[in-house]
């Protein structure tokens, strides 16, 4: 393979990587806790887009349980969207770990 071909391949990979990053930013992942009483949706940029709490989950006598359900749903949503993003980037890099890329 000559240097020209290598440069073209590198440019193509760079374009595909940029596309993947854009896709990741628009990804969403929704997770629930407490049998669906709490639902959190995370975005690919690492933020929470929405949080829904079923009124039945609100018990003034047991606020700690609601707090726990919110934490579980939010953490699972963030974990899910991060894993989806990693899978998308791995599809570009062929699973190679490129220092400074992630």
C-alpha positions in Angstrom: 0.0 0.0 0.0 1.4 3.4 -1.0 1.4 6.6 1.1 -1.5 8.0 -1.0 -3.7 5.1 -0.3 -2.9 5.3 3.4 -3.8 9.0 3.5 -7.1 8.3 1.7 -7.9 5.6 4.2 -7.1 7.8 7.1 -9.3 10.6 5.7 -12.1 8.2 5.2 -11.8 6.9 8.7 -11.8 10.5 10.0 -15.0 11.3 8.1 -16.7 8.1 9.4 -15.5 8.9 13.0 -17.0 12.4 12.7 -20.3 10.9 11.5 -20.3 8.4 14.4 -19.7 11.2 16.9 -22.7 13.1 15.5 -24.8 10.0 15.7 -23.7 9.4 19.3 -24.7 12.9 20.3 -28.3 12.3 19.1 -28.6 8.8 20.7 -31.0 8.3 23.5 -31.4 5.5 26.0 -34.3 5.1 28.4 -34.1 3.1 31.6 -36.7 2.4 34.4 -36.6 1.5 38.0 -39.1 0.3 40.5 -41.1 -1.6 38.0 -41.4 1.4 35.7 -42.3 3.9 38.5 -39.3 6.0 37.6 -38.1 6.5 34.0 -35.0 8.3 32.9 -33.8 9.1 29.4 -30.2 10.0 28.7 -28.6 11.6 25.7 -25.4 10.7 23.9 -23.8 13.8 25.2 -24.1 12.5 28.8 -27.0 14.6 29.9 -30.4 13.6 31.1 -33.2 14.5 28.7 -36.2 13.6 30.8 -37.1 12.1 34.2 -40.6 10.8 34.8 -41.9 9.7 38.2 -45.2 7.9 38.6 -47.2 9.7 41.4 -47.7 6.3 43.0 -43.9 6.3 43.7 -44.2 9.5 45.9 -44.5 8.4 49.5 -43.6 11.2 51.9 -42.9 8.5 54.5 -40.2 6.8 52.3 -38.4 9.5 50.3 -35.2 7.3 50.4 -36.8 4.7 48.2 -37.8 7.3 45.6 -34.3 8.7 45.7 -32.9 5.2 45.1 -35.2 4.5 42.2 -34.2 7.8 40.6 -30.5 7.0 41.0 -30.9 3.5 39.5 -32.9 4.8 36.5 -30.5 7.7 35.8 -27.4 5.6 36.2 -28.7 2.8 34.0 -29.8 5.4 31.3 -26.3 7.0 31.3 -24.6 3.5 31.2 -26.8 2.4 28.4 -26.2 5.4 26.2 -22.5 5.2 26.9 -22.3 1.6 25.8 -24.3 2.3 22.7 -21.8 5.1 21.9 -18.8 2.8 22.5 -20.3 0.2 20.2 -20.8 2.8 17.4 -17.2 4.0 17.7 -15.9 0.5 17.7 -17.7 -0.1 14.4 -15.5 2.8 13.0 -12.2 1.7 14.5 -12.8 -2.0 14.0 -12.5 -2.5 17.8 -9.0 -1.0 17.9 -8.2 1.1 20.9 -6.7 4.3 19.6 -5.0 6.4 22.3 -6.6 9.9 22.7 -9.7 8.9 20.8 -11.9 7.9 23.7 
